[in-house]
Amino acid sequence: MTHVIDGNAVANRIQNDLQECIDDLETAGVTPGLATVLMSEDPASETYVSMKQRACDELGIQGLHHELDPTAAADELFETVTALNDDPDVHGILVQMPVPDHVDRATVLRRVDPSKDVDGFHPENVGRLVAGNPRYKPCTPHGIQKLLEAADVETEGKDAVVVGRSDIVGKPMANLLIQKAPGGNATTTICHSRTTDLGEKTRRADIVIAAAGYPELVDGSMIREGAAVIDVGVNRVDAETEKGYELVGDVAFESAKRKADIITPVPGGVGPMTIAMLMYNTVKAASVQTDVPVTLP
Ligand code: NAD
């Protein structure tokens, strides 16, 4: 029987454990604070930010939300970030991507104080991850590590294939898998849009992590018998539903499930973990910045 990992259940468990950390911080007079900044009218970005703020409310994290007109000058965004850097009640800052074309993304990432960069995208934090000394692990790959751990998937000595080389998923995922640390020590291959014969690579893998943003790219014929398959993709495809679309992963679930021992669904797999790990990083940031120790899950 293939084990379908319930991402909501794992995320709830982590959030329950985080609640204890938040209670300890509260007892010491500290309320963790997360500021989200949105400079976009993209409905998906609006949804993501409101989900993050809702998670803050549920846990007793102080959520502060700043919305900027997408036509405003880039300096307005930079000044907002600087003010949040200087605000001692704000422990974590998240600028929702993408930002408008006239705002340089790399400059935004560099503006966030690295100690408040709970996304883990500041060059200093990327460097620390690559050097094997991560401060904040990027939320989606960290959530995947936690899912693998929850499903008792050993990574050490295993062959892993990451499909996708983005800065937010593919690259940090591969970096975590090669760390000399628990949840790492895997022999890791990164595949991308120029990879030839993707199936030949994925069929060799004990662990396949699909993050290409291409619906059902990886099917059962590309999976080795008994593999663990993690589907990061969230793709809208036209469907005769009320909304006119449905969400489909990067993995063809039914055919892959026939081969895999362990698989994540879409939705309800990786998605809930991304938010849980953002809460984790915010609690960690509050603890470090105030010198109040907590035991993170
Ligand atoms: P991206 O577009 O930035 O990167 C996609 C990567 O896939 C690229 O590096 C590209 O080289 C590679 N790729 C594209 N086509 C390929 C192919 N045919 N074969 C091999 N590699 C190919 O996307 P991203 O931000 O990394 O996101 C990937 C997917 O994950 C998207 O569907 C996104 O919506 C989803 N996502 C989900 C979560 C979550 O929390 N569930 C978080 C982040 C991203």
Boltz pocket constraint, residues with backbone or C-beta under 6 A from the ligand:
constraints:
  - pocket:
      binder: B
      contacts: [[A, 140], [A, 163], [A, 164], [A, 165], [A, 166], [A, 167], [A, 168], [A, 169], [A, 170], [A, 191], [A, 192], [A, 193], [A, 194], [A, 195], [A, 198], [A, 210], [A, 211], [A, 212], [A, 213], [A, 214], [A, 217], [A, 231], [A, 232], [A, 233], [A, 234], [A, 235], [A, 270], [A, 271], [A, 272], [A, 274]]
      max_distance: 6.0
